[in-house]
Amino acid sequence: MDATIYHNPACGTSRNTLALIRAAGIEPVVIEYLQQPPTREQLATMIADAGLNVREAIREKGTPYAELGLDNPDLTDEQLLDAMIATPILINRPFVVTPLGTRLARPSEAVLDILPDTFKEPFFKEDGEQVLDQEGKRIA
């Protein structure tokens, strides 16, 4: 299966998501979006395909969100997309695209919705939280 992850290696959620994809037996295309951001059109498509609105795809924590005045409710989606493209750290992560769909994998286990059910082993996040049980089934 093809998969693409818009990844930030400094982000634990992004690292956990990448590890889950690999645990499914998939070696994804890894795009470090801070160095190679998506185009405006790609970003808009990913947001729509993930069932989000633009505001839901903006990262506030650890970004210049407030300094740029992006909390202004009068800003349009077009203006917000422009800001995200100009300052890629504003793009929430990680976005994952597979033939089964697109997800903003927050939390990381949200990626399981768009991966094949091929897990056979338990999976633990970096912090020790168990996501998959001994048989590779999702823990509720």
Chimera marker file (.cmm) of the C-alpha trace (Angstrom):
<marker_set name="trace">
<marker id="1" x="0.000" y="0.000" z="0.000" r="1" g="1" b="0" radius="0.5"/>
<marker id="2" x="1.187" y="3.504" z="-0.767" r="1" g="1" b="0" radius="0.5"/>
<marker id="3" x="1.281" y="6.003" z="2.077" r="1" g="1" b="0" radius="0.5"/>
<marker id="4" x="2.627" y="9.498" z="2.494" r="1" g="1" b="0" radius="0.5"/>
<marker id="5" x="3.252" y="11.179" z="5.827" r="1" g="1" b="0" radius="0.5"/>
<marker id="6" x="3.857" y="14.896" z="6.232" r="1" g="1" b="0" radius="0.5"/>
<marker id="7" x="6.270" y="14.474" z="9.078" r="1" g="1" b="0" radius="0.5"/>
<marker id="8" x="8.104" y="16.541" z="11.672" r="1" g="1" b="0" radius="0.5"/>
<marker id="9" x="10.784" y="14.351" z="13.285" r="1" g="1" b="0" radius="0.5"/>
<marker id="10" x="10.840" y="16.668" z="16.337" r="1" g="1" b="0" radius="0.5"/>
<marker id="11" x="7.186" y="15.821" z="17.095" r="1" g="1" b="0" radius="0.5"/>
<marker id="12" x="6.406" y="12.758" z="19.220" r="1" g="1" b="0" radius="0.5"/>
<marker id="13" x="2.947" y="12.332" z="17.679" r="1" g="1" b="0" radius="0.5"/>
<marker id="14" x="4.487" y="12.388" z="14.221" r="1" g="1" b="0" radius="0.5"/>
<marker id="15" x="7.165" y="9.854" z="15.233" r="1" g="1" b="0" radius="0.5"/>
<marker id="16" x="4.531" y="7.546" z="16.764" r="1" g="1" b="0" radius="0.5"/>
<marker id="17" x="2.412" y="7.802" z="13.621" r="1" g="1" b="0" radius="0.5"/>
<marker id="18" x="5.369" y="6.954" z="11.403" r="1" g="1" b="0" radius="0.5"/>
<marker id="19" x="6.154" y="3.959" z="13.628" r="1" g="1" b="0" radius="0.5"/>
<marker id="20" x="2.535" y="2.737" z="13.365" r="1" g="1" b="0" radius="0.5"/>
<marker id="21" x="2.641" y="2.961" z="9.569" r="1" g="1" b="0" radius="0.5"/>
<marker id="22" x="5.865" y="0.971" z="9.523" r="1" g="1" b="0" radius="0.5"/>
<marker id="23" x="4.406" y="-1.557" z="11.983" r="1" g="1" b="0" radius="0.5"/>
<marker id="24" x="1.683" y="-2.159" z="9.377" r="1" g="1" b="0" radius="0.5"/>
<marker id="25" x="4.441" y="-3.265" z="7.004" r="1" g="1" b="0" radius="0.5"/>
<marker id="26" x="4.330" y="-0.071" z="4.950" r="1" g="1" b="0" radius="0.5"/>
<marker id="27" x="7.355" y="2.077" z="4.153" r="1" g="1" b="0" radius="0.5"/>
<marker id="28" x="5.752" y="5.447" z="3.492" r="1" g="1" b="0" radius="0.5"/>
<marker id="29" x="6.975" y="8.407" z="1.544" r="1" g="1" b="0" radius="0.5"/>
<marker id="30" x="8.196" y="10.682" z="4.332" r="1" g="1" b="0" radius="0.5"/>
<marker id="31" x="7.936" y="14.376" z="3.579" r="1" g="1" b="0" radius="0.5"/>
<marker id="32" x="9.527" y="16.607" z="6.178" r="1" g="1" b="0" radius="0.5"/>
<marker id="33" x="7.050" y="19.374" z="5.546" r="1" g="1" b="0" radius="0.5"/>
<marker id="34" x="9.065" y="22.095" z="7.305" r="1" g="1" b="0" radius="0.5"/>
<marker id="35" x="11.741" y="21.711" z="4.606" r="1" g="1" b="0" radius="0.5"/>
<marker id="36" x="9.396" y="20.690" z="1.793" r="1" g="1" b="0" radius="0.5"/>
<marker id="37" x="5.914" y="22.091" z="2.489" r="1" g="1" b="0" radius="0.5"/>
<marker id="38" x="2.938" y="20.966" z="0.446" r="1" g="1" b="0" radius="0.5"/>
<marker id="39" x="1.606" y="23.302" z="-2.192" r="1" g="1" b="0" radius="0.5"/>
<marker id="40" x="-1.376" y="25.417" z="-1.279" r="1" g="1" b="0" radius="0.5"/>
<marker id="41" x="-3.574" y="23.136" z="-3.387" r="1" g="1" b="0" radius="0.5"/>
<marker id="42" x="-2.170" y="19.971" z="-1.779" r="1" g="1" b="0" radius="0.5"/>
<marker id="43" x="-2.741" y="21.405" z="1.692" r="1" g="1" b="0" radius="0.5"/>
<marker id="44" x="-6.309" y="22.464" z="0.921" r="1" g="1" b="0" radius="0.5"/>
<marker id="45" x="-7.041" y="19.011" z="-0.519" r="1" g="1" b="0" radius="0.5"/>
<marker id="46" x="-5.562" y="17.180" z="2.480" r="1" g="1" b="0" radius="0.5"/>
<marker id="47" x="-7.583" y="19.319" z="4.881" r="1" g="1" b="0" radius="0.5"/>
<marker id="48" x="-10.821" y="18.721" z="2.957" r="1" g="1" b="0" radius="0.5"/>
<marker id="49" x="-10.123" y="15.002" z="2.459" r="1" g="1" b="0" radius="0.5"/>
<marker id="50" x="-9.487" y="14.636" z="6.201" r="1" g="1" b="0" radius="0.5"/>
<marker id="51" x="-12.930" y="16.150" z="6.863" r="1" g="1" b="0" radius="0.5"/>
<marker id="52" x="-11.490" y="19.189" z="8.601" r="1" g="1" b="0" radius="0.5"/>
<marker id="53" x="-11.940" y="22.897" z="8.211" r="1" g="1" b="0" radius="0.5"/>
<marker id="54" x="-8.866" y="25.067" z="7.795" r="1" g="1" b="0" radius="0.5"/>
<marker id="55" x="-8.875" y="26.283" z="11.404" r="1" g="1" b="0" radius="0.5"/>
<marker id="56" x="-8.821" y="22.681" z="12.647" r="1" g="1" b="0" radius="0.5"/>
<marker id="57" x="-5.627" y="22.094" z="10.645" r="1" g="1" b="0" radius="0.5"/>
<marker id="58" x="-3.695" y="25.029" z="12.117" r="1" g="1" b="0" radius="0.5"/>
<marker id="59" x="-1.216" y="24.357" z="14.887" r="1" g="1" b="0" radius="0.5"/>
<marker id="60" x="-1.244" y="26.989" z="17.621" r="1" g="1" b="0" radius="0.5"/>
<marker id="61" x="1.159" y="25.507" z="20.186" r="1" g="1" b="0" radius="0.5"/>
<marker id="62" x="4.806" y="26.352" z="19.574" r="1" g="1" b="0" radius="0.5"/>
<marker id="63" x="4.056" y="28.508" z="16.540" r="1" g="1" b="0" radius="0.5"/>
<marker id="64" x="3.676" y="32.232" z="15.760" r="1" g="1" b="0" radius="0.5"/>
<marker id="65" x="-0.114" y="31.743" z="15.543" r="1" g="1" b="0" radius="0.5"/>
<marker id="66" x="-0.996" y="34.480" z="18.050" r="1" g="1" b="0" radius="0.5"/>
<marker id="67" x="1.777" y="36.833" z="16.950" r="1" g="1" b="0" radius="0.5"/>
<marker id="68" x="0.458" y="36.671" z="13.390" r="1" g="1" b="0" radius="0.5"/>
<marker id="69" x="-3.067" y="37.473" z="14.551" r="1" g="1" b="0" radius="0.5"/>
<marker id="70" x="-4.440" y="34.201" z="13.221" r="1" g="1" b="0" radius="0.5"/>
<marker id="71" x="-6.886" y="33.993" z="16.100" r="1" g="1" b="0" radius="0.5"/>
<marker id="72" x="-8.882" y="36.750" z="14.364" r="1" g="1" b="0" radius="0.5"/>
<marker id="73" x="-12.236" y="35.086" z="13.505" r="1" g="1" b="0" radius="0.5"/>
<marker id="74" x="-12.659" y="37.425" z="10.528" r="1" g="1" b="0" radius="0.5"/>
<marker id="75" x="-9.792" y="35.789" z="8.626" r="1" g="1" b="0" radius="0.5"/>
<marker id="76" x="-10.932" y="33.719" z="5.664" r="1" g="1" b="0" radius="0.5"/>
<marker id="77" x="-9.850" y="30.174" z="4.885" r="1" g="1" b="0" radius="0.5"/>
<marker id="78" x="-7.838" y="31.614" z="2.005" r="1" g="1" b="0" radius="0.5"/>
<marker id="79" x="-5.941" y="33.930" z="4.351" r="1" g="1" b="0" radius="0.5"/>
<marker id="80" x="-5.304" y="31.090" z="6.793" r="1" g="1" b="0" radius="0.5"/>
<marker id="81" x="-4.033" y="28.812" z="4.018" r="1" g="1" b="0" radius="0.5"/>
<marker id="82" x="-1.716" y="31.605" z="2.849" r="1" g="1" b="0" radius="0.5"/>
<marker id="83" x="-0.305" y="31.892" z="6.382" r="1" g="1" b="0" radius="0.5"/>
<marker id="84" x="0.197" y="28.122" z="6.645" r="1" g="1" b="0" radius="0.5"/>
<marker id="85" x="2.082" y="27.992" z="3.345" r="1" g="1" b="0" radius="0.5"/>
<marker id="86" x="4.213" y="31.015" z="4.246" r="1" g="1" b="0" radius="0.5"/>
<marker id="87" x="4.960" y="29.580" z="7.717" r="1" g="1" b="0" radius="0.5"/>
<marker id="88" x="4.780" y="25.757" z="7.503" r="1" g="1" b="0" radius="0.5"/>
<marker id="89" x="5.181" y="25.263" z="11.267" r="1" g="1" b="0" radius="0.5"/>
<marker id="90" x="1.529" y="26.400" z="11.384" r="1" g="1" b="0" radius="0.5"/>
<marker id="91" x="0.462" y="23.191" z="9.607" r="1" g="1" b="0" radius="0.5"/>
<marker id="92" x="-0.698" y="20.724" z="12.208" r="1" g="1" b="0" radius="0.5"/>
<marker id="93" x="0.919" y="17.336" z="11.916" r="1" g="1" b="0" radius="0.5"/>
<marker id="94" x="1.149" y="14.680" z="10.874" r="1" g="1" b="0" radius="0.5"/>
<marker id="95" x="-1.101" y="14.443" z="7.844" r="1" g="1" b="0" radius="0.5"/>
<marker id="96" x="-1.134" y="10.941" z="6.359" r="1" g="1" b="0" radius="0.5"/>
<marker id="97" x="-2.500" y="10.062" z="2.928" r="1" g="1" b="0" radius="0.5"/>
<marker id="98" x="-3.238" y="6.467" z="1.837" r="1" g="1" b="0" radius="0.5"/>
<marker id="99" x="-5.632" y="4.950" z="-0.707" r="1" g="1" b="0" radius="0.5"/>
<marker id="100" x="-8.008" y="4.415" z="2.251" r="1" g="1" b="0" radius="0.5"/>
<marker id="101" x="-8.192" y="8.129" z="3.083" r="1" g="1" b="0" radius="0.5"/>
<marker id="102" x="-6.472" y="11.116" z="4.624" r="1" g="1" b="0" radius="0.5"/>
<marker id="103" x="-6.117" y="11.814" z="8.332" r="1" g="1" b="0" radius="0.5"/>
<marker id="104" x="-4.573" y="14.386" z="10.592" r="1" g="1" b="0" radius="0.5"/>
<marker id="105" x="-3.157" y="11.742" z="12.929" r="1" g="1" b="0" radius="0.5"/>
<marker id="106" x="-3.785" y="13.469" z="16.241" r="1" g="1" b="0" radius="0.5"/>
<marker id="107" x="-3.743" y="11.309" z="18.250" r="1" g="1" b="0" radius="0.5"/>
<marker id="108" x="-1.333" y="9.086" z="16.350" r="1" g="1" b="0" radius="0.5"/>
<marker id="109" x="-3.670" y="6.077" z="16.456" r="1" g="1" b="0" radius="0.5"/>
<marker id="110" x="-6.109" y="7.977" z="14.203" r="1" g="1" b="0" radius="0.5"/>
<marker id="111" x="-3.896" y="6.721" z="11.367" r="1" g="1" b="0" radius="0.5"/>
<marker id="112" x="-5.243" y="3.205" z="12.007" r="1" g="1" b="0" radius="0.5"/>
<marker id="113" x="-8.479" y="4.273" z="10.258" r="1" g="1" b="0" radius="0.5"/>
<marker id="114" x="-6.622" y="4.490" z="6.938" r="1" g="1" b="0" radius="0.5"/>
<marker id="115" x="-4.230" y="1.531" z="7.263" r="1" g="1" b="0" radius="0.5"/>
<marker id="116" x="-4.919" y="-2.106" z="6.453" r="1" g="1" b="0" radius="0.5"/>
<marker id="117" x="-5.663" y="-4.337" z="9.434" r="1" g="1" b="0" radius="0.5"/>
<marker id="118" x="-2.383" y="-6.253" z="9.156" r="1" g="1" b="0" radius="0.5"/>
<marker id="119" x="-1.054" y="-5.830" z="12.679" r="1" g="1" b="0" radius="0.5"/>
<marker id="120" x="-0.063" y="-9.035" z="14.475" r="1" g="1" b="0" radius="0.5"/>
<marker id="121" x="1.811" y="-7.647" z="17.477" r="1" g="1" b="0" radius="0.5"/>
<marker id="122" x="1.278" y="-5.113" z="20.240" r="1" g="1" b="0" radius="0.5"/>
<marker id="123" x="2.296" y="-1.517" z="19.651" r="1" g="1" b="0" radius="0.5"/>
<marker id="124" x="3.357" y="0.992" z="22.253" r="1" g="1" b="0" radius="0.5"/>
<marker id="125" x="3.871" y="4.725" z="21.786" r="1" g="1" b="0" radius="0.5"/>
<marker id="126" x="7.151" y="6.328" z="22.812" r="1" g="1" b="0" radius="0.5"/>
<marker id="127" x="5.643" y="7.229" z="26.196" r="1" g="1" b="0" radius="0.5"/>
<marker id="128" x="4.676" y="3.601" z="26.844" r="1" g="1" b="0" radius="0.5"/>
<marker id="129" x="0.952" y="3.937" z="26.080" r="1" g="1" b="0" radius="0.5"/>
<marker id="130" x="-0.297" y="0.739" z="24.454" r="1" g="1" b="0" radius="0.5"/>
<marker id="131" x="-2.246" y="1.254" z="21.221" r="1" g="1" b="0" radius="0.5"/>
<marker id="132" x="-2.489" y="-2.335" z="19.912" r="1" g="1" b="0" radius="0.5"/>
<marker id="133" x="-2.977" y="-5.459" z="22.014" r="1" g="1" b="0" radius="0.5"/>
<marker id="134" x="-1.041" y="-8.767" z="21.824" r="1" g="1" b="0" radius="0.5"/>
<marker id="135" x="-2.912" y="-9.759" z="18.659" r="1" g="1" b="0" radius="0.5"/>
<marker id="136" x="-2.475" y="-6.384" z="16.975" r="1" g="1" b="0" radius="0.5"/>
<marker id="137" x="-6.029" y="-5.245" z="17.679" r="1" g="1" b="0" radius="0.5"/>
<marker id="138" x="-6.797" y="-1.637" z="18.558" r="1" g="1" b="0" radius="0.5"/>
<marker id="139" x="-7.210" y="-0.929" z="22.254" r="1" g="1" b="0" radius="0.5"/>
<marker id="140" x="-10.316" y="1.140" z="22.903" r="1" g="1" b="0" radius="0.5"/>
<link id1="1" id2="2" r="1" g="1" b="0" radius="0.2"/>
<link id1="2" id2="3" r="1" g="1" b="0" radius="0.2"/>
<link id1="3" id2="4" r="1" g="1" b="0" radius="0.2"/>
<link id1="4" id2="5" r="1" g="1" b="0" radius="0.2"/>
<link id1="5" id2="6" r="1" g="1" b="0" radius="0.2"/>
<link id1="6" id2="7" r="1" g="1" b="0" radius="0.2"/>
<link id1="7" id2="8" r="1" g="1" b="0" radius="0.2"/>
<link id1="8" id2="9" r="1" g="1" b="0" radius="0.2"/>
<link id1="9" id2="10" r="1" g="1" b="0" radius="0.2"/>
<link id1="10" id2="11" r="1" g="1" b="0" radius="0.2"/>
<link id1="11" id2="12" r="1" g="1" b="0" radius="0.2"/>
<link id1="12" id2="13" r="1" g="1" b="0" radius="0.2"/>
<link id1="13" id2="14" r="1" g="1" b="0" radius="0.2"/>
<link id1="14" id2="15" r="1" g="1" b="0" radius="0.2"/>
<link id1="15" id2="16" r="1" g="1" b="0" radius="0.2"/>
<link id1="16" id2="17" r="1" g="1" b="0" radius="0.2"/>
<link id1="17" id2="18" r="1" g="1" b="0" radius="0.2"/>
<link id1="18" id2="19" r="1" g="1" b="0" radius="0.2"/>
<link id1="19" id2="20" r="1" g="1" b="0" radius="0.2"/>
<link id1="20" id2="21" r="1" g="1" b="0" radius="0.2"/>
<link id1="21" id2="22" r="1" g="1" b="0" radius="0.2"/>
<link id1="22" id2="23" r="1" g="1" b="0" radius="0.2"/>
<link id1="23" id2="24" r="1" g="1" b="0" radius="0.2"/>
<link id1="24" id2="25" r="1" g="1" b="0" radius="0.2"/>
<link id1="25" id2="26" r="1" g="1" b="0" radius="0.2"/>
<link id1="26" id2="27" r="1" g="1" b="0" radius="0.2"/>
<link id1="27" id2="28" r="1" g="1" b="0" radius="0.2"/>
<link id1="28" id2="29" r="1" g="1" b="0" radius="0.2"/>
<link id1="29" id2="30" r="1" g="1" b="0" radius="0.2"/>
<link id1="30" id2="31" r="1" g="1" b="0" radius="0.2"/>
<link id1="31" id2="32" r="1" g="1" b="0" radius="0.2"/>
<link id1="32" id2="33" r="1" g="1" b="0" radius="0.2"/>
<link id1="33" id2="34" r="1" g="1" b="0" radius="0.2"/>
<link id1="34" id2="35" r="1" g="1" b="0" radius="0.2"/>
<link id1="35" id2="36" r="1" g="1" b="0" radius="0.2"/>
<link id1="36" id2="37" r="1" g="1" b="0" radius="0.2"/>
<link id1="37" id2="38" r="1" g="1" b="0" radius="0.2"/>
<link id1="38" id2="39" r="1" g="1" b="0" radius="0.2"/>
<link id1="39" id2="40" r="1" g="1" b="0" radius="0.2"/>
<link id1="40" id2="41" r="1" g="1" b="0" radius="0.2"/>
<link id1="41" id2="42" r="1" g="1" b="0" radius="0.2"/>
<link id1="42" id2="43" r="1" g="1" b="0" radius="0.2"/>
<link id1="43" id2="44" r="1" g="1" b="0" radius="0.2"/>
<link id1="44" id2="45" r="1" g="1" b="0" radius="0.2"/>
<link id1="45" id2="46" r="1" g="1" b="0" radius="0.2"/>
<link id1="46" id2="47" r="1" g="1" b="0" radius="0.2"/>
<link id1="47" id2="48" r="1" g="1" b="0" radius="0.2"/>
<link id1="48" id2="49" r="1" g="1" b="0" radius="0.2"/>
<link id1="49" id2="50" r="1" g="1" b="0" radius="0.2"/>
<link id1="50" id2="51" r="1" g="1" b="0" radius="0.2"/>
<link id1="51" id2="52" r="1" g="1" b="0" radius="0.2"/>
<link id1="52" id2="53" r="1" g="1" b="0" radius="0.2"/>
<link id1="53" id2="54" r="1" g="1" b="0" radius="0.2"/>
<link id1="54" id2="55" r="1" g="1" b="0" radius="0.2"/>
<link id1="55" id2="56" r="1" g="1" b="0" radius="0.2"/>
<link id1="56" id2="57" r="1" g="1" b="0" radius="0.2"/>
<link id1="57" id2="58" r="1" g="1" b="0" radius="0.2"/>
<link id1="58" id2="59" r="1" g="1" b="0" radius="0.2"/>
<link id1="59" id2="60" r="1" g="1" b="0" radius="0.2"/>
<link id1="60" id2="61" r="1" g="1" b="0" radius="0.2"/>
<link id1="61" id2="62" r="1" g="1" b="0" radius="0.2"/>
<link id1="62" id2="63" r="1" g="1" b="0" radius="0.2"/>
<link id1="63" id2="64" r="1" g="1" b="0" radius="0.2"/>
<link id1="64" id2="65" r="1" g="1" b="0" radius="0.2"/>
<link id1="65" id2="66" r="1" g="1" b="0" radius="0.2"/>
<link id1="66" id2="67" r="1" g="1" b="0" radius="0.2"/>
<link id1="67" id2="68" r="1" g="1" b="0" radius="0.2"/>
<link id1="68" id2="69" r="1" g="1" b="0" radius="0.2"/>
<link id1="69" id2="70" r="1" g="1" b="0" radius="0.2"/>
<link id1="70" id2="71" r="1" g="1" b="0" radius="0.2"/>
<link id1="71" id2="72" r="1" g="1" b="0" radius="0.2"/>
<link id1="72" id2="73" r="1" g="1" b="0" radius="0.2"/>
<link id1="73" id2="74" r="1" g="1" b="0" radius="0.2"/>
<link id1="74" id2="75" r="1" g="1" b="0" radius="0.2"/>
<link id1="75" id2="76" r="1" g="1" b="0" radius="0.2"/>
<link id1="76" id2="77" r="1" g="1" b="0" radius="0.2"/>
<link id1="77" id2="78" r="1" g="1" b="0" radius="0.2"/>
<link id1="78" id2="79" r="1" g="1" b="0" radius="0.2"/>
<link id1="79" id2="80" r="1" g="1" b="0" radius="0.2"/>
<link id1="80" id2="81" r="1" g="1" b="0" radius="0.2"/>
<link id1="81" id2="82" r="1" g="1" b="0" radius="0.2"/>
<link id1="82" id2="83" r="1" g="1" b="0" radius="0.2"/>
<link id1="83" id2="84" r="1" g="1" b="0" radius="0.2"/>
<link id1="84" id2="85" r="1" g="1" b="0" radius="0.2"/>
<link id1="85" id2="86" r="1" g="1" b="0" radius="0.2"/>
<link id1="86" id2="87" r="1" g="1" b="0" radius="0.2"/>
<link id1="87" id2="88" r="1" g="1" b="0" radius="0.2"/>
<link id1="88" id2="89" r="1" g="1" b="0" radius="0.2"/>
<link id1="89" id2="90" r="1" g="1" b="0" radius="0.2"/>
<link id1="90" id2="91" r="1" g="1" b="0" radius="0.2"/>
<link id1="91" id2="92" r="1" g="1" b="0" radius="0.2"/>
<link id1="92" id2="93" r="1" g="1" b="0" radius="0.2"/>
<link id1="93" id2="94" r="1" g="1" b="0" radius="0.2"/>
<link id1="94" id2="95" r="1" g="1" b="0" radius="0.2"/>
<link id1="95" id2="96" r="1" g="1" b="0" radius="0.2"/>
<link id1="96" id2="97" r="1" g="1" b="0" radius="0.2"/>
<link id1="97" id2="98" r="1" g="1" b="0" radius="0.2"/>
<link id1="98" id2="99" r="1" g="1" b="0" radius="0.2"/>
<link id1="99" id2="100" r="1" g="1" b="0" radius="0.2"/>
<link id1="100" id2="101" r="1" g="1" b="0" radius="0.2"/>
<link id1="101" id2="102" r="1" g="1" b="0" radius="0.2"/>
<link id1="102" id2="103" r="1" g="1" b="0" radius="0.2"/>
<link id1="103" id2="104" r="1" g="1" b="0" radius="0.2"/>
<link id1="104" id2="105" r="1" g="1" b="0" radius="0.2"/>
<link id1="105" id2="106" r="1" g="1" b="0" radius="0.2"/>
<link id1="106" id2="107" r="1" g="1" b="0" radius="0.2"/>
<link id1="107" id2="108" r="1" g="1" b="0" radius="0.2"/>
<link id1="108" id2="109" r="1" g="1" b="0" radius="0.2"/>
<link id1="109" id2="110" r="1" g="1" b="0" radius="0.2"/>
<link id1="110" id2="111" r="1" g="1" b="0" radius="0.2"/>
<link id1="111" id2="112" r="1" g="1" b="0" radius="0.2"/>
<link id1="112" id2="113" r="1" g="1" b="0" radius="0.2"/>
<link id1="113" id2="114" r="1" g="1" b="0" radius="0.2"/>
<link id1="114" id2="115" r="1" g="1" b="0" radius="0.2"/>
<link id1="115" id2="116" r="1" g="1" b="0" radius="0.2"/>
<link id1="116" id2="117" r="1" g="1" b="0" radius="0.2"/>
<link id1="117" id2="118" r="1" g="1" b="0" radius="0.2"/>
<link id1="118" id2="119" r="1" g="1" b="0" radius="0.2"/>
<link id1="119" id2="120" r="1" g="1" b="0" radius="0.2"/>
<link id1="120" id2="121" r="1" g="1" b="0" radius="0.2"/>
<link id1="121" id2="122" r="1" g="1" b="0" radius="0.2"/>
<link id1="122" id2="123" r="1" g="1" b="0" radius="0.2"/>
<link id1="123" id2="124" r="1" g="1" b="0" radius="0.2"/>
<link id1="124" id2="125" r="1" g="1" b="0" radius="0.2"/>
<link id1="125" id2="126" r="1" g="1" b="0" radius="0.2"/>
<link id1="126" id2="127" r="1" g="1" b="0" radius="0.2"/>
<link id1="127" id2="128" r="1" g="1" b="0" radius="0.2"/>
<link id1="128" id2="129" r="1" g="1" b="0" radius="0.2"/>
<link id1="129" id2="130" r="1" g="1" b="0" radius="0.2"/>
<link id1="130" id2="131" r="1" g="1" b="0" radius="0.2"/>
<link id1="131" id2="132" r="1" g="1" b="0" radius="0.2"/>
<link id1="132" id2="133" r="1" g="1" b="0" radius="0.2"/>
<link id1="133" id2="134" r="1" g="1" b="0" radius="0.2"/>
<link id1="134" id2="135" r="1" g="1" b="0" radius="0.2"/>
<link id1="135" id2="136" r="1" g="1" b="0" radius="0.2"/>
<link id1="136" id2="137" r="1" g="1" b="0" radius="0.2"/>
<link id1="137" id2="138" r="1" g="1" b="0" radius="0.2"/>
<link id1="138" id2="139" r="1" g="1" b="0" radius="0.2"/>
<link id1="139" id2="140" r="1" g="1" b="0" radius="0.2"/>
</marker_set>
